[in-house]
């Protein structure tokens, strides 16, 4: 799909064309069972998401560990002793652990990308594999290291049969590193800026005139881009001309070809992501190509949502077309609450909100919330007042507070590291008991606070890790990586999938409380108390039927506190912890909260 349009398609006309194409491509609405339709109609706020890297979770089929390849680890990508290579986990293994996940209260699986990847990349001596899934070559096929498309279908069907949704992690900003530049054979080309290397000159400002009238901006007439060597001279190495699928991804004209990103200004959008081929997402053919690709996964498998990798590195105009088209594709499949959340990796709520207002992303991962949670449980930042200030900003999202309640929140992840590591980094001498309480409090702030909670796989078994990236991507099965085997664990746990592990049981207790009370998922959030020093954070969740009060204690001493509540909230029952039977006075309730603890009290008066 490499042909150019005759005239630029702009604004609403472009959106309308994309939506019409989406509807035309969507199959007829299939018959669904009442249970499946109930699942699809369940709003995003009701979910407890479990984020998993399939390669590190469970090995259900040892026959696919080499991905159908032969040779050493640099050919197959498989080396279970190296944290940077495939370890053998797959979709069948994940499917075999659904009962374990459901027992913890998980209602939605978020899978790191399962699409076929280039198995090994990197310069000699620094190679690593695509076990994580973010170096995609074929966007239509499951990576053979993880299984087959039929295995994926079986996983989705098995999850749906248990009332669990399936979210796919998708990549649009880049593909695997296939395109090379003749000017730098080591693939270490620095970014070449548009001011110095405009699309209208070959090799720089003093070079030969090319691409007359072409600017590369959204809405440009891409038929005028007749030459690609405005910055570097891109080429596809012999033997890799058809490496990517769909075929339009093999055309270098669909990429920016400006060298490695400098991570700021225009380079944040147009530079290669650490050598990965950066797509020309301003191009209508690329926009429609990805609508077709990711629309097909909805049509063919009935998945329930997308997490979008590196969303902030793609121009806003792309999302303004892609998101509504994908949501319409999902609605045509009978999925009215398809959850899209972008990764924007910025710790300010203003930036996160901008991506919903300007880009039109339905929701984004709430990195700002994560940073406040991290600071509260490590004592590194201020007190609960920081969370109070953050929640005051919820109205700035497109859709206001209703959108904020759909933002996925989390304690840590595969890039920044686990919450256990983040605590130990600042408190290396913390006792085992206090480490358990602090990690549990972090999860309580996510599961019982505002937003849609995400549990990072392995946290329920007390994993900590030694840092970020591959140091936070441990094996759930018996590991052969020494740096994983010697990790400090949080609480008591056996080696694998222990439903009696301390963290598993505490998380399950929290998710049961969340499931039992609709206000914890949908209620309006009111900050009642937010101390400036480590201490009390009290949040009310309100609806027309009553009030649910959640009180967290971030200090190492038990606290007695009087909390303002609604005048009508007179009688209380405990959902978690100890709660008084009655308010102390109209509009005030006296509660006691243990050190590094939390309580949930329900009033239905």
N, C-alpha and C positions, 0 to 999 in steps of 0.2 A: 504494500500500500504506500507507494512512494511518489505517486503523481501529485502535481501541484494544482491548486485551485486557480481559476482564471482571474478572480478578483478576491481581494481580502474579504473575509466574513467577519463582521464586527458585532459587538455588543449583544443585545437581546436576540438579534437574528441568529447569531451563532448558537446561543443557548437553545432557541426554539428548534433549530435544525438538529442539534444533538439529541434533544428529547424525542423528536419525531423518529429519528433513526433508532434510538433505543427502544421505543415502543414497537416499531416495525420488526426489530430483531427478536423481541421477547416472545417466548412460546406461549401458547394458551395456558391459562391458569389450570394447574393440575389439581386433581381431587386430593384433599388432605383429610386426615382423621381429626376428630374434635380435639384430641390431645395435642396434636401438632399445631393446629390453628390457635389453640390457647397459648402455646409456647410462643408462636409468632406474634401474637397480639400483646404479649407481656412487655411492659415498658422497660426501657433501658435501666431505669432507676432500681428495678427489682433484682438486678443481677449481682452475684458475687463472682468475679472473674478470676480465673487461674491462668497465669501466663507461664507457658512452658516452651522450652527448647526441645523438640522431639528427640534430637540426637542424645540428649543427656538424661532422658527420663526412664525409658524401659526398652529393652531389646527383646521384641517379640518374634523376630525372625533373623537368626544369625546368617542366613543365606544371603541377605542383602547388604551385609556390612561393607562389602567392597563396592557397592553401587553398580554391580555388573561389569566392573573394570578388572584389569589384570595388571600385575606389576607391583612395584614397591609403593610406599606411602605417597610418594610424589606423583604417582600415576592414579592411585585409587583414592587418596585423601584419608585413608583409614590408618590410625595409629592410636589405640586406646591408652597408651602411656604418655601421650603428649597433649597438653590442654588446648593446643591449637589445631587439632585434627579430629576427624570423625571418631566417635566412640561406639557407635552401634545402635543407639536408640532409634525407634521407628514408630510408625503409626499403629501397627499391630500391638506393640508394647503399650502404647498410650491407651488404646482401646481396652486392653486387659486390666487397666487400673481405674476404670470409670467408677466402680463401686467405692474404691478408696477415696476418690475425689468427692463423690456425692456424699459420703459419710462426713466430710468436713464442711459441707454446706455449699460447695461450689455449684453454680448454676450455669456458668458459661466458660468455655475453653477458649483462650487466646493462644493460637499456635504461631510461633516464629515461622517465617516463610517456609513453605513446604515445596516450592517450585524447584525445578531442576536448576542446579548451579554449576558453574565452572568449578571442578572439584578442588583444584589447587591453584593458588596465585602467589605472587611475590617474587622479588629478585633472588638470585641464587644465594643460598644460605639463610634466607629469611622467608621461606615459603610457609604458608599455612593453608588450611583447608576451609571449605565453605560449610562446615558443620552447622553454622548459625543460620544459613539460608539467605543471606543478603547479597549474594553475587549471582544473580539470576541470568541464565541464558535462555531457558524455555519457560515462558509464562503460561503455557498451556498444559504442562505435564508435572506430576509429582516427581521429585528427585528420587532416583532409584535407590539411594541410600536409605530413604524413608519408606519405600514401598511403591505402590502403584496408584493410579487414579481410582481403581476399584477399592483399594484399601482405604483411600480417603473417603470414598462414598460410604463404605461400611462403617467408618468411624463416625461420620456425620449422622447416619441412620441410628447407630447405637446410642450416641449422645442424645439425639432427639427422643428416642424411646424412653430415656430416663428423665426427660424434661430439661435437658441441658442444651444450651445454645453453643454454636461454634463460630468463633471469629477468626478470620485469617489476617495475618500480618502481610501487608503488600508494599511493594516498592515501585515508585514511579520516577523518582529523581534520576536514577541511574540503572545501568545493567552491570554485568561482570565486565572486567577489563579485557576487551578484545581489540578495539581500535588502537592503533599506535601512531606516533608522529615521526616523520622521517628526520626531523631536526634533533631528536633526542632519543636514540635507540634504547637507552636505559629507562625510558618511561618516567623521567624525572623533570618533565617540562614545567616550568613555572607559569603562573597565570599571565596571559597577555590581555591587557585591558582594552576595552572598545575605543577609548580615546586615542590610544597608541596604535591599535590595530583594528581600524573600523572595517565593517563588512565591505566597504566600497574600495578598499585598497589591498593589493596582495603584498604581504610582508611588511606592512607598516605605512606610515603617513606618506612617505616618499615613493611608495611602490606603484606598480601598474594598476590602473583603474579596472575594477571588476564589479560585478553585481550592481549595476547601475540602478539607483532608486530604491535599493533594499536596505532596511534598517535593522531587521531582526526583531522588532518589537511586536507584541501581540497585535494582530490585524494587518501585518505586513503582507505584501504580495510575494509569497514565497516562490512564485514562478520566476522571479528576478534573481534568485540565488543560483546562479549557474556555475559558480566556482566555490570551492570549499577551503582554499588555502589562504584565507584572509589573515589567520594568526599562525597556524602551523599547517603542515601538509599531512592530513590524516590518510591512513590506509589500513586495510584489513589484511593481516598476514595470510600467506598461502595456506590453504586447508581449513581456514576458519570463515570463509566467505558466507556460509550458510549455518553458522554455529547457533544463531539466535532464532527463536520462534516467538511470535509470528514473523514472517519473512521481512516485513517492513523495518524490523529492528536491525537488519543487516546493512542498511543504507547509511553511510557516514553523514549524509545530508540531514539526517534526523537527530544529529548531536551538535553540541556547541563547539567542540573541538578547540578550546582555548587553553588547555593545560590544567594543571592541578589547582584546586581552589586555594585562594588566600584567606578564606573564611570570613571575609567582611565585604561590605559594599556589594557591587555587582557580582564579584567573584563568589559570593555566598550562593547565588542563584545559578551562575553559568559555568563554574569551574568543575572539573572532574573531582569526585569525592574520593580523595586519596588514591587517584589513578583509575577509579571506576568511571565508565563512559557516561557522561552527563547528557541527558536527553534534551532536545530542543523543544521544550514543552510549550513554547509560544506557537508552535506550528499546528494548524488545524488537523492535519493528518495524524499527528502524534496524539492530540487530545482524543480524537475519535477512535484511534487505535486502542488506547487504554480503556475507553468506555466499552469497546467491544470485548477486550480481553477479560476485564474484571466483571463485566456484565454476564459473560458466559459462565463464570464460576457460580454466580447466583442462579442462573437458569438451570445449570446442569446438576448442582449439588444442594441447592436450597440453603446455603449458609446464611448466617444471621448478622454479620457485621464485618467491618474492615477496620483494622488499626493501620494507619498510614505512616510508614517510615519516612524520616527526613522531610516532613511536609514543609518545613520552613525554607527549604532549599529549592522550592518550586514556585514559579511566579503565580501571584494571586488569580490572574485571569484563567489559569488552568482549572483551579479549584472551583471557580464560579460557574464553570460549565460541567466539570466532572461530577461534583457532588450531587447536584439535582438530577443529573442523568442517571446516576447509580441508584439514588433513592427511588426514582420512578421505575427503574428496572426491578427493584426489589418489590415495590408495590404491585407491579404487574405479576409477580410471582406469588403474591399473597402474603408478603412480609411487610406489614405497615410500620414496624418499629426497628428497621434495619439500623444498627448502631455504627456510625462512622466517627472515629476519633483519631486526630492527627498527632504526631509527635513533633512538638515545636521546641523542646529542650531549652527552655528559658525560664528562669526562676522568678519572674515577675508576672503578676496576674494581668497587668496592662498589655504585655506582649501576647499572652495567651488569648486575651479577649480580642485583640486586634485581628488575630487569625480567624475568629468567628465573625467579626464585623466586616472586615475588608475581604478576606479570602472566601468567606461563606462556608468555612468548615463547620459542620453541625456541632461538633464538640472537639476538645483537645485533651490530651493527658495533662493533668494538673500538677506540673512541676513545682509551682509556687506552694501548693499545699504540702507536697513532699518535703520541701526544704524547711517549712515551719515545723512539721512533725519531727523531722530529724533533729532540729535545734532543740525542741522541747524535751526529747528523750535523752539527749546527750548533755544538756545543760550548757551547750555551746553558745546559744543565742540568748534572747531575753526570756520573758515568761509567756504565759498563755495570752497576754495582751496582743502578741504578734498574730495569733490565730484570730482574735477578735477583729483586728485591723484588716486581715486578709478577707474574712467573711463579709466585711462591710463593702468590699469591692465587687461582690457577686452581681449587682445590677448592671455592671459595665459590659457583660457578655451580650452578644446578639441573642435576644430572647430573654435577657435578664436572669433573675434568680432561677427560673425554671430550667434554663440551660446549665447554670452552675450545678444544679442537682444531678445532671447527667454526666458531669466531667469525671472520668476515671481517676481515682486517687490511689496512691501506692506508697510503700515505705522505702523501696529501693528497687533496682532492676539489673538487667544484664549489662548495662553500660556503666552506671555509676557505682555499682556494688550493692551488696545486701545491707539491710539495716543492722544486722549483727556486726558486720565489719565496721560500719559507720559509727556504731557505739564504741566498739573496742578501739578504734583509731583515736578517739578523744578520751577514753576511759580504760586504758589497757589493764589497769589493776582492779577493775570492778569484780566483785565476787560473783560466783555462779548464780546465786539466788537473785542478786540485784540485776544481773544481765538478763535473766529470764523475765523479771518484772518489767524492765525497760523495753525489751523487745515486744512483750505482750501489750504494753501500753501503746507502743507505736502502732501495732495492728488494731488496737481498740480505737485509736484516733481516726483510723482509716475506715474500719468496718462500721463503727457506731457514729461517726461524724458525718459531714456533708459530702455527697458525691457517691460514685459507684466504686466500691472497693476492688482493688486488684491484689491478689496474693501471688508473689513470685515463687515459682516452684522451688521446693526444698526448704523454704523458710519454716514450713510447718514441721520439718524434721530438725530444726535448730541449726541449719547451715549458717556459717558466717563468712568464710572466704578470706582471702588475703588482700583483696583490693577490687578494682573495677575490671571491666571487660572479661577476658577469659579466666581471670582469677575469681570471678563470681559465677562461673558456669559449671558447677560441680555435677558429678554423676549421681543420680538417685540410686542406681544399682551399684554393686561392689566396684569401687574404682581402682584403677591401676596407675593413677597419677599420684605421686608422692605428696605433692603440695596440696592436694585435696584430702588425702587420707589423714594428714596431721592437723587439719583444721580444728579449732576449738568449737565445741557444739554448745548450743543453748538448751539447757534443760536435759532431761533424760530421754534417750531414744535409742532404739536398736539401729542396726546399720541400714535397713531398707524398709520403707513404706510401713512405718509403725503407727497404727491408729491409736496407740496408747502413749505416743510421745507427748511430752508436756506441752509443746507449742501447738501440736495438732489438736489436742483436747481444748486448749484455751481458745484457739481460733474457732473451733466447732461450736463452742459455747456462745461466742459472739455472733456467729452467723445464724444460729438458732434464734437468738434474741432479735436480730434484724428481720428475719423472716416472719417472726411472730407479731411484729408491730409495724403497720403500714406507715405510721408517721416517721419512723426511722429511715424510711426510703423516700417518702414523698412530702413530708411535712415541711412547712415554712420554718426557716432557721432563725432563731432569735438568740443572740448572745446575752446571757444573764450576768455572768461573772467571768472576768478575765484578768487575773492578777498580773502585775508587771514583773514580779519575780517568780521563780518556780513555785507553783501552787495550784490554784483552782481554775479550771475552765468549765463553766456550766453552760450548756446549750439546751434550749427548749425547741422541740419540734412540734409544730402546731397544725391542726386542721379543724374542720368544723365540729368534729366529734370530741376533741379534747387536746391534751398536752402530754408529751413524753419528755421527761427531763433526763439528760445525760450529763453526768458530772465526772470530770477527770481530775486526778491529783498528780501533778508532775513533780512534786517535792518528795523528799525521802522521810517525811514525817506525816503521820495521820492528821487529817484536818477535819474540824467541825466548822460548818459554814451555814449561814442563812442565805438562801437563794430566793430572789424575786421570781414569782410565778404568776400565772393568771389568777384573777380573783375567784373564778369558778373552780379552780383546781384545789379542792379541799381534801379529798380522800385519795390515797395512793396505794399502789401495790408494787412489789419489787419484781422487775424482770431480770435484773442482774444485780447481785450484791444485796446489801441491807438498806431498806427504805423505811421511812416513818409511815405510820398508818394514816396520819392526818397532818395537814399543814399547821404550822405554829400559830399563824394568824392569817386572815384573808390577804392573799397576795404574797405570802412568804412561807417557805418550808425550810426546816432545819435538817441537815443531812451530815452524816459522818462518812468520810472517804478514806480508805487505807492508803498508806504511802505507796506511791507509784501505782495507784489503783483506779478503779472506775466503777460507777454504779449506773443503772438505768431504772428510773422510777416512772410509772405510768399512772396518770390521772384521767379518768373518763367522766368526771363530774361536770 
